Amino acid sequence: MSSPTPASPATASSVDLAELAAVVRSGIVESRHLGWLVALDAEGGVAADLGRGATQVLPRSTTKPVQALACLLAGADLTGEELAIAAGSHTGEDAHVEVVRRLLARAGLDDDALGCPVDWPEDEPTREQLIRDGETRSRVRMNCSGKHAAMLLACVAAGWDTANYLDPEHPLQQLVRETLERLSGTTVETTAVDGCGAPLFSTTVEGLARTFRALVTAPDGSPERRVADAMREHPFFVGGDHHANSDTMTRVPGLLAKGGAEGVIGMAADTGQAVAMKVVDGNPRATTLIALRVLEALGVDVSQAGSLVDLPVLGGGRRVGEIRLGADVEAWASTRAAAR
């Protein structure tokens, strides 16, 4: 595998940061989450640029929909739940494993072909049952195995080598890079290695928002729209039971949502509004709340989101506070509301 491109990542001291969320316990602000956020209105105009949206970030699994799209463009026959799991970070439940192995079988491969590391499933009941049954960690239970299986199927369909499919110079990975640059309108400045071993291409926070908007506003039947539709129609395979991305798409009709590690998330409504952010401390606990509230300020109906926008802070098992919007997001949302 080629070496990662040298990077000079932005630091908190070198760029502006916005307060995105605050954690309040017993009336005291206990923690603050800072970062960068960009929101686009229904027409694609920049409605909010908090911090500095031109900052290049590592989007982690938030760009899995782009990787799934590249697999389609390479010729992989992916539809429905198979396309959703290719674009998702599943929780390793039995139904997820069934779909991953179906993709591998179509490629004429087995679990050993997966380039992702072994892991326990994220779903706790499934993990506990596997331990009781004497099972061990496996590649197929790793949350990125759906993406890896789809990549292998794409390589077989295109006649590309499967042994080195994670090399950044592999034709499939170059197609991923080109697709991300096209949808985001930005140039990849850094190539890193993701937690699952796949190449990880940088983009800007604004570019990430534009990528999600491009997926939901693409013409019916286009490869881009097929990815967005599969994720929204089969949210369980994007995450799993009680997974924030899955719950968001289940509860808010027409909404596309995909988060990634280290506090990155992208969302877009079927009416064109979109939001993306990077929390610089890497904690994702408030990202869904922030994104939904920003979309609400842009006119998206999130009234069915329920507990996704109500994050209590507990003390002794009872509510003693909450996670709320940070001062900069709150000020922007208030100004937006006053202008209506």
Sequence and secondary structure as in RCSB ss.txt:
>XXXX:A:sequence
MSSPTPASPATASSVDLAELAAVVRSGIVESRHLGWLVALDAEGGVAADLGRGATQVLPRSTTKPVQALACLLAG
ADLTGEELAIAAGSHTGEDAHVEVVRRLLARAGLDDDALGCPVDWPEDEPTREQLIRDGETRSRVRMNCSGKHAA
MLLACVAAGWDTANYLDPEHPLQQLVRETLERLSGTTVETTAVDGCGAPLFSTTVEGLARTFRALVTAPDGSPER
RVADAMREHPFFVGGDHHANSDTMTRVPGLLAKGGAEGVIGMAADTGQAVAMKVVDGNPRATTLIALRVLEALGV
DVSQAGSLVDLPVLGGGRRVGEIRLGADVEAWASTRAAAR
>XXXX:A:secstr
           TTTS  EEEEEEEETTEEEEEEEEEEEEE TTS EEEEES TT EE  GGGGHHHHHHHHHHTT
    HHHHHHHTS     HHHHHHHHHHHHHTT  GGG  S  B  SSHHHHHHHHHTT   BSTTSTTHHHHHH
HHHHHHHHT  STTTTSTTSHHHHHHHHHHHHHHS     EEE TTSSEEE EEHHHHHHHHHHHHHS TTSHHH
HHHHHHHH GGGTS TT HHHHHHHHSTT EEEEETTTEEEEE TTS EEEEEETT   TTHHHHHHHHHHHTT 
  TT GGGG EEEEETTEEEEEEEE HHHHHHHHHHHHH 
